[in-house]
Amino acid sequence: MCTRPGNWEIRAACRGVASSVFFSPDGERGIARARRESGAREICHDCPVLAQCRDHALSNGEPYGIWGGMTEADRRRHTRTLRRGQH
């Protein structure tokens, strides 16, 4: 989710979309979470600034939400992989 003002954010496909699409409510699990995440990823899929959004989330350690098509778990896996020196 691209919520901070800046150059790339104004071109994001998520601009104007409710943040609830990208951030899970307390207690959301299972199928409900998977459906919401799938919908968010669909928005991200063709986003013209997907790479910038993803880079922002990874470099700033965004702990919550879908950013650049990556879930919280995706970002944690990515970070662990980098720490192990794998690509």
mmCIF file as gemmi writes it, N, C-alpha and C atoms, coordinates in Angstrom:
data_model
loop_
_atom_site.group_PDB
_atom_site.id
_atom_site.type_symbol
_atom_site.label_atom_id
_atom_site.label_alt_id
_atom_site.label_comp_id
_atom_site.label_asym_id
_atom_site.label_entity_id
_atom_site.label_seq_id
_atom_site.pdbx_PDB_ins_code
_atom_site.Cartn_x
_atom_site.Cartn_y
_atom_site.Cartn_z
_atom_site.occupancy
_atom_site.B_iso_or_equiv
_atom_site.pdbx_formal_charge
_atom_site.auth_seq_id
_atom_site.auth_asym_id
_atom_site.pdbx_PDB_model_num
ATOM 1 N N . MET Axp A 1 ? 0.855 -1.172 0 1 0 ? 1 A 1
ATOM 2 C CA . MET Axp A 1 ? 0 0 0 1 0 ? 1 A 1
ATOM 3 C C . MET Axp A 1 ? 0.891 1.221 0 1 0 ? 1 A 1
ATOM 4 N N . CYS Axp A 2 ? 0.598 2.168 -0.819 1 0 ? 2 A 1
ATOM 5 C CA . CYS Axp A 2 ? 1.42 3.352 -0.953 1 0 ? 2 A 1
ATOM 6 C C . CYS Axp A 2 ? 0.679 4.533 -0.327 1 0 ? 2 A 1
ATOM 7 N N . THR Axp A 3 ? 1.033 4.881 0.889 1 0 ? 3 A 1
ATOM 8 C CA . THR Axp A 3 ? 0.269 5.885 1.609 1 0 ? 3 A 1
ATOM 9 C C . THR Axp A 3 ? 1.021 7.175 1.882 1 0 ? 3 A 1
ATOM 10 N N . ARG Axp A 4 ? 2.324 7.196 1.747 1 0 ? 4 A 1
ATOM 11 C CA . ARG Axp A 4 ? 3.082 8.397 2.058 1 0 ? 4 A 1
ATOM 12 C C . ARG Axp A 4 ? 3.193 9.272 0.816 1 0 ? 4 A 1
ATOM 13 N N . PRO Axp A 5 ? 3.034 10.577 0.995 1 0 ? 5 A 1
ATOM 14 C CA . PRO Axp A 5 ? 3.133 11.458 -0.175 1 0 ? 5 A 1
ATOM 15 C C . PRO Axp A 5 ? 4.552 11.471 -0.719 1 0 ? 5 A 1
ATOM 16 N N . GLY Axp A 6 ? 4.67 11.597 -1.987 1 0 ? 6 A 1
ATOM 17 C CA . GLY Axp A 6 ? 5.965 11.631 -2.634 1 0 ? 6 A 1
ATOM 18 C C . GLY Axp A 6 ? 5.803 11.481 -4.126 1 0 ? 6 A 1
ATOM 19 N N . ASN Axp A 7 ? 6.882 11.419 -4.83 1 0 ? 7 A 1
ATOM 20 C CA . ASN Axp A 7 ? 6.847 11.395 -6.281 1 0 ? 7 A 1
ATOM 21 C C . ASN Axp A 7 ? 6.196 10.129 -6.837 1 0 ? 7 A 1
ATOM 22 N N . TRP Axp A 8 ? 6.663 8.966 -6.445 1 0 ? 8 A 1
ATOM 23 C CA . TRP Axp A 8 ? 6.139 7.736 -7.04 1 0 ? 8 A 1
ATOM 24 C C . TRP Axp A 8 ? 4.743 7.383 -6.546 1 0 ? 8 A 1
ATOM 25 N N . GLU Axp A 9 ? 4.407 7.754 -5.334 1 0 ? 9 A 1
ATOM 26 C CA . GLU Axp A 9 ? 3.123 7.372 -4.747 1 0 ? 9 A 1
ATOM 27 C C . GLU Axp A 9 ? 1.926 7.926 -5.511 1 0 ? 9 A 1
ATOM 28 N N . ILE Axp A 10 ? 2.087 9.078 -6.133 1 0 ? 10 A 1
ATOM 29 C CA . ILE Axp A 10 ? 0.944 9.672 -6.834 1 0 ? 10 A 1
ATOM 30 C C . ILE Axp A 10 ? 0.56 8.886 -8.086 1 0 ? 10 A 1
ATOM 31 N N . ARG Axp A 11 ? 1.443 8.017 -8.558 1 0 ? 11 A 1
ATOM 32 C CA . ARG Axp A 11 ? 1.145 7.188 -9.737 1 0 ? 11 A 1
ATOM 33 C C . ARG Axp A 11 ? 0.729 5.77 -9.372 1 0 ? 11 A 1
ATOM 34 N N . ALA Axp A 12 ? 0.612 5.483 -8.086 1 0 ? 12 A 1
ATOM 35 C CA . ALA Axp A 12 ? 0.319 4.128 -7.621 1 0 ? 12 A 1
ATOM 36 C C . ALA Axp A 12 ? -1.114 3.708 -7.94 1 0 ? 12 A 1
ATOM 37 N N . ALA Axp A 13 ? -1.276 2.457 -8.308 1 0 ? 13 A 1
ATOM 38 C CA . ALA Axp A 13 ? -2.597 1.9 -8.601 1 0 ? 13 A 1
ATOM 39 C C . ALA Axp A 13 ? -3.49 1.882 -7.364 1 0 ? 13 A 1
ATOM 40 N N . CYS Axp A 14 ? -2.895 1.886 -6.188 1 0 ? 14 A 1
ATOM 41 C CA . CYS Axp A 14 ? -3.664 1.84 -4.94 1 0 ? 14 A 1
ATOM 42 C C . CYS Axp A 14 ? -4.169 3.203 -4.504 1 0 ? 14 A 1
ATOM 43 N N . ARG Axp A 15 ? -3.746 4.238 -5.185 1 0 ? 15 A 1
ATOM 44 C CA . ARG Axp A 15 ? -4.165 5.589 -4.804 1 0 ? 15 A 1
ATOM 45 C C . ARG Axp A 15 ? -5.693 5.674 -4.827 1 0 ? 15 A 1
ATOM 46 N N . GLY Axp A 16 ? -6.267 6.055 -3.717 1 0 ? 16 A 1
ATOM 47 C CA . GLY Axp A 16 ? -7.713 6.196 -3.62 1 0 ? 16 A 1
ATOM 48 C C . GLY Axp A 16 ? -8.441 4.933 -3.182 1 0 ? 16 A 1
ATOM 49 N N . VAL Axp A 17 ? -7.714 3.826 -3.064 1 0 ? 17 A 1
ATOM 50 C CA . VAL Axp A 17 ? -8.31 2.56 -2.611 1 0 ? 17 A 1
ATOM 51 C C . VAL Axp A 17 ? -8.271 2.537 -1.09 1 0 ? 17 A 1
ATOM 52 N N . ALA Axp A 18 ? -9.323 2.034 -0.473 1 0 ? 18 A 1
ATOM 53 C CA . ALA Axp A 18 ? -9.393 1.969 0.99 1 0 ? 18 A 1
ATOM 54 C C . ALA Axp A 18 ? -8.211 1.182 1.55 1 0 ? 18 A 1
ATOM 55 N N . SER Axp A 19 ? -7.609 1.695 2.604 1 0 ? 19 A 1
ATOM 56 C CA . SER Axp A 19 ? -6.462 1.023 3.218 1 0 ? 19 A 1
ATOM 57 C C . SER Axp A 19 ? -6.832 -0.359 3.75 1 0 ? 19 A 1
ATOM 58 N N . SER Axp A 20 ? -8.097 -0.579 4.041 1 0 ? 20 A 1
ATOM 59 C CA . SER Axp A 20 ? -8.539 -1.885 4.551 1 0 ? 20 A 1
ATOM 60 C C . SER Axp A 20 ? -8.317 -3.005 3.543 1 0 ? 20 A 1
ATOM 61 N N . VAL Axp A 21 ? -8.115 -2.653 2.279 1 0 ? 21 A 1
ATOM 62 C CA . VAL Axp A 21 ? -7.802 -3.661 1.263 1 0 ? 21 A 1
ATOM 63 C C . VAL Axp A 21 ? -6.382 -4.191 1.476 1 0 ? 21 A 1
ATOM 64 N N . PHE Axp A 22 ? -5.503 -3.345 1.992 1 0 ? 22 A 1
ATOM 65 C CA . PHE Axp A 22 ? -4.086 -3.674 2.108 1 0 ? 22 A 1
ATOM 66 C C . PHE Axp A 22 ? -3.627 -4.027 3.513 1 0 ? 22 A 1
ATOM 67 N N . PHE Axp A 23 ? -4.422 -3.682 4.506 1 0 ? 23 A 1
ATOM 68 C CA . PHE Axp A 23 ? -4.058 -3.929 5.902 1 0 ? 23 A 1
ATOM 69 C C . PHE Axp A 23 ? -5.141 -4.757 6.568 1 0 ? 23 A 1
ATOM 70 N N . SER Axp A 24 ? -4.736 -5.835 7.235 1 0 ? 24 A 1
ATOM 71 C CA . SER Axp A 24 ? -5.714 -6.735 7.847 1 0 ? 24 A 1
ATOM 72 C C . SER Axp A 24 ? -6.253 -6.179 9.158 1 0 ? 24 A 1
ATOM 73 N N . PRO Axp A 25 ? -7.547 -6.391 9.378 1 0 ? 25 A 1
ATOM 74 C CA . PRO Axp A 25 ? -8.113 -6.018 10.672 1 0 ? 25 A 1
ATOM 75 C C . PRO Axp A 25 ? -7.655 -7.014 11.737 1 0 ? 25 A 1
ATOM 76 N N . ASP Axp A 26 ? -7.731 -6.611 12.985 1 0 ? 26 A 1
ATOM 77 C CA . ASP Axp A 26 ? -7.363 -7.509 14.08 1 0 ? 26 A 1
ATOM 78 C C . ASP Axp A 26 ? -8.129 -8.815 13.972 1 0 ? 26 A 1
ATOM 79 N N . GLY Axp A 27 ? -7.431 -9.909 14.135 1 0 ? 27 A 1
ATOM 80 C CA . GLY Axp A 27 ? -8.066 -11.222 14.158 1 0 ? 27 A 1
ATOM 81 C C . GLY Axp A 27 ? -8.364 -11.83 12.81 1 0 ? 27 A 1
ATOM 82 N N . GLU Axp A 28 ? -8.038 -11.159 11.722 1 0 ? 28 A 1
ATOM 83 C CA . GLU Axp A 28 ? -8.313 -11.726 10.401 1 0 ? 28 A 1
ATOM 84 C C . GLU Axp A 28 ? -7.402 -12.923 10.157 1 0 ? 28 A 1
ATOM 85 N N . ARG Axp A 29 ? -7.976 -14.029 9.738 1 0 ? 29 A 1
ATOM 86 C CA . ARG Axp A 29 ? -7.223 -15.268 9.51 1 0 ? 29 A 1
ATOM 87 C C . ARG Axp A 29 ? -7.792 -16.021 8.305 1 0 ? 29 A 1
ATOM 88 N N . GLY Axp A 30 ? -7.086 -17.053 7.946 1 0 ? 30 A 1
ATOM 89 C CA . GLY Axp A 30 ? -7.56 -18.035 6.984 1 0 ? 30 A 1
ATOM 90 C C . GLY Axp A 30 ? -8.034 -17.49 5.657 1 0 ? 30 A 1
ATOM 91 N N . ILE Axp A 31 ? -9.194 -17.986 5.241 1 0 ? 31 A 1
ATOM 92 C CA . ILE Axp A 31 ? -9.737 -17.668 3.924 1 0 ? 31 A 1
ATOM 93 C C . ILE Axp A 31 ? -10.003 -16.172 3.77 1 0 ? 31 A 1
ATOM 94 N N . ALA Axp A 32 ? -10.512 -15.534 4.808 1 0 ? 32 A 1
ATOM 95 C CA . ALA Axp A 32 ? -10.792 -14.093 4.723 1 0 ? 32 A 1
ATOM 96 C C . ALA Axp A 32 ? -9.512 -13.313 4.441 1 0 ? 32 A 1
ATOM 97 N N . ARG Axp A 33 ? -8.448 -13.664 5.128 1 0 ? 33 A 1
ATOM 98 C CA . ARG Axp A 33 ? -7.167 -12.978 4.916 1 0 ? 33 A 1
ATOM 99 C C . ARG Axp A 33 ? -6.63 -13.27 3.512 1 0 ? 33 A 1
ATOM 100 N N . ALA Axp A 34 ? -6.701 -14.522 3.105 1 0 ? 34 A 1
ATOM 101 C CA . ALA Axp A 34 ? -6.208 -14.903 1.783 1 0 ? 34 A 1
ATOM 102 C C . ALA Axp A 34 ? -6.963 -14.168 0.683 1 0 ? 34 A 1
ATOM 103 N N . ARG Axp A 35 ? -8.271 -14.032 0.832 1 0 ? 35 A 1
ATOM 104 C CA . ARG Axp A 35 ? -9.07 -13.312 -0.177 1 0 ? 35 A 1
ATOM 105 C C . ARG Axp A 35 ? -8.689 -11.838 -0.232 1 0 ? 35 A 1
ATOM 106 N N . ARG Axp A 36 ? -8.557 -11.206 0.934 1 0 ? 36 A 1
ATOM 107 C CA . ARG Axp A 36 ? -8.194 -9.794 0.961 1 0 ? 36 A 1
ATOM 108 C C . ARG Axp A 36 ? -6.818 -9.594 0.349 1 0 ? 36 A 1
ATOM 109 N N . GLU Axp A 37 ? -5.855 -10.441 0.72 1 0 ? 37 A 1
ATOM 110 C CA . GLU Axp A 37 ? -4.5 -10.328 0.18 1 0 ? 37 A 1
ATOM 111 C C . GLU Axp A 37 ? -4.482 -10.552 -1.327 1 0 ? 37 A 1
ATOM 112 N N . SER Axp A 38 ? -5.278 -11.486 -1.8 1 0 ? 38 A 1
ATOM 113 C CA . SER Axp A 38 ? -5.359 -11.741 -3.237 1 0 ? 38 A 1
ATOM 114 C C . SER Axp A 38 ? -5.891 -10.515 -3.981 1 0 ? 38 A 1
ATOM 115 N N . GLY Axp A 39 ? -6.915 -9.889 -3.429 1 0 ? 39 A 1
ATOM 116 C CA . GLY Axp A 39 ? -7.459 -8.679 -4.035 1 0 ? 39 A 1
ATOM 117 C C . GLY Axp A 39 ? -6.445 -7.55 -4.054 1 0 ? 39 A 1
ATOM 118 N N . ALA Axp A 40 ? -5.693 -7.399 -2.979 1 0 ? 40 A 1
ATOM 119 C CA . ALA Axp A 40 ? -4.659 -6.367 -2.916 1 0 ? 40 A 1
ATOM 120 C C . ALA Axp A 40 ? -3.566 -6.641 -3.943 1 0 ? 40 A 1
ATOM 121 N N . ARG Axp A 41 ? -3.163 -7.889 -4.049 1 0 ? 41 A 1
ATOM 122 C CA . ARG Axp A 41 ? -2.118 -8.25 -5.02 1 0 ? 41 A 1
ATOM 123 C C . ARG Axp A 41 ? -2.575 -7.991 -6.456 1 0 ? 41 A 1
ATOM 124 N N . GLU Axp A 42 ? -3.863 -8.178 -6.709 1 0 ? 42 A 1
ATOM 125 C CA . GLU Axp A 42 ? -4.404 -7.887 -8.046 1 0 ? 42 A 1
ATOM 126 C C . GLU Axp A 42 ? -4.223 -6.41 -8.378 1 0 ? 42 A 1
ATOM 127 N N . ILE Axp A 43 ? -4.479 -5.55 -7.414 1 0 ? 43 A 1
ATOM 128 C CA . ILE Axp A 43 ? -4.298 -4.11 -7.625 1 0 ? 43 A 1
ATOM 129 C C . ILE Axp A 43 ? -2.824 -3.821 -7.891 1 0 ? 43 A 1
ATOM 130 N N . CYS Axp A 44 ? -1.952 -4.455 -7.141 1 0 ? 44 A 1
ATOM 131 C CA . CYS Axp A 44 ? -0.514 -4.238 -7.292 1 0 ? 44 A 1
ATOM 132 C C . CYS Axp A 44 ? 0.039 -4.799 -8.604 1 0 ? 44 A 1
ATOM 133 N N . HIS Axp A 45 ? -0.565 -5.843 -9.103 1 0 ? 45 A 1
ATOM 134 C CA . HIS Axp A 45 ? -0.016 -6.595 -10.24 1 0 ? 45 A 1
ATOM 135 C C . HIS Axp A 45 ? 0.419 -5.713 -11.403 1 0 ? 45 A 1
ATOM 136 N N . ASP Axp A 46 ? -0.431 -4.812 -11.839 1 0 ? 46 A 1
ATOM 137 C CA . ASP Axp A 46 ? -0.113 -3.968 -12.994 1 0 ? 46 A 1
ATOM 138 C C . ASP Axp A 46 ? 0.247 -2.54 -12.601 1 0 ? 46 A 1
ATOM 139 N N . CYS Axp A 47 ? 0.587 -2.334 -11.341 1 0 ? 47 A 1
ATOM 140 C CA . CYS Axp A 47 ? 0.901 -0.999 -10.855 1 0 ? 47 A 1
ATOM 141 C C . CYS Axp A 47 ? 2.187 -0.483 -11.511 1 0 ? 47 A 1
ATOM 142 N N . PRO Axp A 48 ? 2.154 0.758 -12 1 0 ? 48 A 1
ATOM 143 C CA . PRO Axp A 48 ? 3.351 1.299 -12.656 1 0 ? 48 A 1
ATOM 144 C C . PRO Axp A 48 ? 4.511 1.58 -11.7 1 0 ? 48 A 1
ATOM 145 N N . VAL Axp A 49 ? 4.25 1.594 -10.405 1 0 ? 49 A 1
ATOM 146 C CA . VAL Axp A 49 ? 5.314 1.874 -9.434 1 0 ? 49 A 1
ATOM 147 C C . VAL Axp A 49 ? 5.495 0.72 -8.45 1 0 ? 49 A 1
ATOM 148 N N . LEU Axp A 50 ? 5.157 -0.484 -8.872 1 0 ? 50 A 1
ATOM 149 C CA . LEU Axp A 50 ? 5.266 -1.663 -8.014 1 0 ? 50 A 1
ATOM 150 C C . LEU Axp A 50 ? 6.677 -1.805 -7.436 1 0 ? 50 A 1
ATOM 151 N N . ALA Axp A 51 ? 7.682 -1.673 -8.264 1 0 ? 51 A 1
ATOM 152 C CA . ALA Axp A 51 ? 9.065 -1.85 -7.801 1 0 ? 51 A 1
ATOM 153 C C . ALA Axp A 51 ? 9.448 -0.799 -6.759 1 0 ? 51 A 1
ATOM 154 N N . GLN Axp A 52 ? 9.059 0.439 -6.976 1 0 ? 52 A 1
ATOM 155 C CA . GLN Axp A 52 ? 9.377 1.497 -6.015 1 0 ? 52 A 1
ATOM 156 C C . GLN Axp A 52 ? 8.665 1.253 -4.684 1 0 ? 52 A 1
ATOM 157 N N . CYS Axp A 53 ? 7.415 0.828 -4.747 1 0 ? 53 A 1
ATOM 158 C CA . CYS Axp A 53 ? 6.64 0.547 -3.541 1 0 ? 53 A 1
ATOM 159 C C . CYS Axp A 53 ? 7.266 -0.608 -2.77 1 0 ? 53 A 1
ATOM 160 N N . ARG Axp A 54 ? 7.618 -1.665 -3.475 1 0 ? 54 A 1
ATOM 161 C CA . ARG Axp A 54 ? 8.261 -2.823 -2.848 1 0 ? 54 A 1
ATOM 162 C C . ARG Axp A 54 ? 9.597 -2.427 -2.22 1 0 ? 54 A 1
ATOM 163 N N . ASP Axp A 55 ? 10.388 -1.666 -2.96 1 0 ? 55 A 1
ATOM 164 C CA . ASP Axp A 55 ? 11.678 -1.218 -2.434 1 0 ? 55 A 1
ATOM 165 C C . ASP Axp A 55 ? 11.504 -0.368 -1.182 1 0 ? 55 A 1
ATOM 166 N N . HIS Axp A 56 ? 10.494 0.492 -1.194 1 0 ? 56 A 1
ATOM 167 C CA . HIS Axp A 56 ? 10.203 1.324 -0.023 1 0 ? 56 A 1
ATOM 168 C C . HIS Axp A 56 ? 9.91 0.441 1.192 1 0 ? 56 A 1
ATOM 169 N N . ALA Axp A 57 ? 9.033 -0.533 1.006 1 0 ? 57 A 1
ATOM 170 C CA . ALA Axp A 57 ? 8.644 -1.408 2.117 1 0 ? 57 A 1
ATOM 171 C C . ALA Axp A 57 ? 9.832 -2.202 2.652 1 0 ? 57 A 1
ATOM 172 N N . LEU Axp A 58 ? 10.644 -2.714 1.759 1 0 ? 58 A 1
ATOM 173 C CA . LEU Axp A 58 ? 11.796 -3.513 2.185 1 0 ? 58 A 1
ATOM 174 C C . LEU Axp A 58 ? 12.864 -2.659 2.855 1 0 ? 58 A 1
ATOM 175 N N . SER Axp A 59 ? 13.138 -1.503 2.302 1 0 ? 59 A 1
ATOM 176 C CA . SER Axp A 59 ? 14.199 -0.673 2.869 1 0 ? 59 A 1
ATOM 177 C C . SER Axp A 59 ? 13.774 0.008 4.169 1 0 ? 59 A 1
ATOM 178 N N . ASN Axp A 60 ? 12.476 0.201 4.363 1 0 ? 60 A 1
ATOM 179 C CA . ASN Axp A 60 ? 11.99 0.844 5.584 1 0 ? 60 A 1
ATOM 180 C C . ASN Axp A 60 ? 11.437 -0.144 6.602 1 0 ? 60 A 1
ATOM 181 N N . GLY Axp A 61 ? 11.482 -1.426 6.281 1 0 ? 61 A 1
ATOM 182 C CA . GLY Axp A 61 ? 11.026 -2.444 7.212 1 0 ? 61 A 1
ATOM 183 C C . GLY Axp A 61 ? 9.55 -2.338 7.561 1 0 ? 61 A 1
ATOM 184 N N . GLU Axp A 62 ? 8.728 -2.037 6.568 1 0 ? 62 A 1
ATOM 185 C CA . GLU Axp A 62 ? 7.282 -1.929 6.811 1 0 ? 62 A 1
ATOM 186 C C . GLU Axp A 62 ? 6.781 -3.243 7.41 1 0 ? 62 A 1
ATOM 187 N N . PRO Axp A 63 ? 6.254 -3.216 8.631 1 0 ? 63 A 1
ATOM 188 C CA . PRO Axp A 63 ? 5.866 -4.46 9.286 1 0 ? 63 A 1
ATOM 189 C C . PRO Axp A 63 ? 4.464 -4.957 8.936 1 0 ? 63 A 1
ATOM 190 N N . TYR Axp A 64 ? 3.622 -4.086 8.382 1 0 ? 64 A 1
ATOM 191 C CA . TYR Axp A 64 ? 2.227 -4.457 8.161 1 0 ? 64 A 1
ATOM 192 C C . TYR Axp A 64 ? 1.79 -4.141 6.738 1 0 ? 64 A 1
ATOM 193 N N . GLY Axp A 65 ? 0.813 -4.908 6.281 1 0 ? 65 A 1
ATOM 194 C CA . GLY Axp A 65 ? 0.151 -4.611 5.024 1 0 ? 65 A 1
ATOM 195 C C . GLY Axp A 65 ? 0.811 -5.192 3.792 1 0 ? 65 A 1
ATOM 196 N N . ILE Axp A 66 ? 0.12 -4.981 2.682 1 0 ? 66 A 1
ATOM 197 C CA . ILE Axp A 66 ? 0.61 -5.376 1.36 1 0 ? 66 A 1
ATOM 198 C C . ILE Axp A 66 ? 1.304 -4.158 0.769 1 0 ? 66 A 1
ATOM 199 N N . TRP Axp A 67 ? 2.543 -4.321 0.385 1 0 ? 67 A 1
ATOM 200 C CA . TRP Axp A 67 ? 3.341 -3.265 -0.245 1 0 ? 67 A 1
ATOM 201 C C . TRP Axp A 67 ? 4.025 -3.864 -1.458 1 0 ? 67 A 1
ATOM 202 N N . GLY Axp A 68 ? 3.86 -3.258 -2.611 1 0 ? 68 A 1
ATOM 203 C CA . GLY Axp A 68 ? 4.52 -3.753 -3.812 1 0 ? 68 A 1
ATOM 204 C C . GLY Axp A 68 ? 4.181 -5.201 -4.109 1 0 ? 68 A 1
ATOM 205 N N . GLY Axp A 69 ? 2.969 -5.598 -3.775 1 0 ? 69 A 1
ATOM 206 C CA . GLY Axp A 69 ? 2.52 -6.964 -4.033 1 0 ? 69 A 1
ATOM 207 C C . GLY Axp A 69 ? 3.038 -7.991 -3.041 1 0 ? 69 A 1
ATOM 208 N N . MET Axp A 70 ? 3.754 -7.548 -2.023 1 0 ? 70 A 1
ATOM 209 C CA . MET Axp A 70 ? 4.308 -8.468 -1.026 1 0 ? 70 A 1
ATOM 210 C C . MET Axp A 70 ? 3.531 -8.378 0.284 1 0 ? 70 A 1
ATOM 211 N N . THR Axp A 71 ? 3.215 -9.525 0.834 1 0 ? 71 A 1
ATOM 212 C CA . THR Axp A 71 ? 2.576 -9.572 2.145 1 0 ? 71 A 1
ATOM 213 C C . THR Axp A 71 ? 3.632 -9.407 3.229 1 0 ? 71 A 1
ATOM 214 N N . GLU Axp A 72 ? 3.171 -9.306 4.453 1 0 ? 72 A 1
ATOM 215 C CA . GLU Axp A 72 ? 4.083 -9.237 5.596 1 0 ? 72 A 1
ATOM 216 C C . GLU Axp A 72 ? 4.989 -10.469 5.622 1 0 ? 72 A 1
ATOM 217 N N . ALA Axp A 73 ? 4.392 -11.636 5.394 1 0 ? 73 A 1
ATOM 218 C CA . ALA Axp A 73 ? 5.158 -12.889 5.399 1 0 ? 73 A 1
ATOM 219 C C . ALA Axp A 73 ? 6.158 -12.919 4.248 1 0 ? 73 A 1
ATOM 220 N N . ASP Axp A 74 ? 5.764 -12.421 3.077 1 0 ? 74 A 1
ATOM 221 C CA . ASP Axp A 74 ? 6.687 -12.37 1.933 1 0 ? 74 A 1
ATOM 222 C C . ASP Axp A 74 ? 7.913 -11.536 2.273 1 0 ? 74 A 1
ATOM 223 N N . ARG Axp A 75 ? 7.678 -10.395 2.899 1 0 ? 75 A 1
ATOM 224 C CA . ARG Axp A 75 ? 8.804 -9.516 3.24 1 0 ? 75 A 1
ATOM 225 C C . ARG Axp A 75 ? 9.698 -10.14 4.292 1 0 ? 75 A 1
ATOM 226 N N . ARG Axp A 76 ? 9.115 -10.82 5.263 1 0 ? 76 A 1
ATOM 227 C CA . ARG Axp A 76 ? 9.94 -11.5 6.278 1 0 ? 76 A 1
ATOM 228 C C . ARG Axp A 76 ? 10.803 -12.578 5.623 1 0 ? 76 A 1
ATOM 229 N N . ARG Axp A 77 ? 10.208 -13.384 4.722 1 0 ? 77 A 1
ATOM 230 C CA . ARG Axp A 77 ? 10.982 -14.422 4.019 1 0 ? 77 A 1
ATOM 231 C C . ARG Axp A 77 ? 12.1 -13.797 3.199 1 0 ? 77 A 1
ATOM 232 N N . HIS Axp A 78 ? 11.785 -12.739 2.508 1 0 ? 78 A 1
ATOM 233 C CA . HIS Axp A 78 ? 12.779 -12.052 1.683 1 0 ? 78 A 1
ATOM 234 C C . HIS Axp A 78 ? 13.953 -11.566 2.542 1 0 ? 78 A 1
ATOM 235 N N . THR Axp A 79 ? 13.644 -10.96 3.669 1 0 ? 79 A 1
ATOM 236 C CA . THR Axp A 79 ? 14.676 -10.451 4.573 1 0 ? 79 A 1
ATOM 237 C C . THR Axp A 79 ? 15.528 -11.584 5.132 1 0 ? 79 A 1
ATOM 238 N N . ARG Axp A 80 ? 14.884 -12.687 5.532 1 0 ? 80 A 1
ATOM 239 C CA . ARG Axp A 80 ? 15.641 -13.838 6.044 1 0 ? 80 A 1
ATOM 240 C C . ARG Axp A 80 ? 16.57 -14.397 4.968 1 0 ? 80 A 1
ATOM 241 N N . THR Axp A 81 ? 16.072 -14.466 3.747 1 0 ? 81 A 1
ATOM 242 C CA . THR Axp A 81 ? 16.883 -14.987 2.643 1 0 ? 81 A 1
ATOM 243 C C . THR Axp A 81 ? 18.1 -14.101 2.42 1 0 ? 81 A 1
ATOM 244 N N . LEU Axp A 82 ? 17.894 -12.793 2.45 1 0 ? 82 A 1
ATOM 245 C CA . LEU Axp A 82 ? 19.018 -11.87 2.258 1 0 ? 82 A 1
ATOM 246 C C . LEU Axp A 82 ? 20.039 -12.008 3.385 1 0 ? 82 A 1
ATOM 247 N N . ARG Axp A 83 ? 19.552 -12.182 4.59 1 0 ? 83 A 1
ATOM 248 C CA . ARG Axp A 83 ? 20.465 -12.318 5.731 1 0 ? 83 A 1
ATOM 249 C C . ARG Axp A 83 ? 21.323 -13.571 5.616 1 0 ? 83 A 1
ATOM 250 N N . ARG Axp A 84 ? 20.773 -14.6 5.002 1 0 ? 84 A 1
ATOM 251 C CA . ARG Axp A 84 ? 21.535 -15.85 4.815 1 0 ? 84 A 1
ATOM 252 C C . ARG Axp A 84 ? 22.462 -15.772 3.618 1 0 ? 84 A 1
ATOM 253 N N . GLY Axp A 85 ? 22.376 -14.672 2.867 1 0 ? 85 A 1
ATOM 254 C CA . GLY Axp A 85 ? 23.24 -14.5 1.71 1 0 ? 85 A 1
ATOM 255 C C . GLY Axp A 85 ? 22.753 -15.201 0.469 1 0 ? 85 A 1
ATOM 256 N N . GLN Axp A 86 ? 21.484 -15.57 0.453 1 0 ? 86 A 1
ATOM 257 C CA . GLN Axp A 86 ? 20.9 -16.227 -0.702 1 0 ? 86 A 1
ATOM 258 C C . GLN Axp A 86 ? 20.149 -15.208 -1.54 1 0 ? 86 A 1
ATOM 259 N N . HIS Axp A 87 ? 20.024 -15.487 -2.832 1 0 ? 87 A 1
ATOM 260 C CA . HIS Axp A 87 ? 19.294 -14.555 -3.712 1 0 ? 87 A 1
ATOM 261 C C . HIS Axp A 87 ? 18.236 -15.269 -4.472 1 0 ? 87 A 1
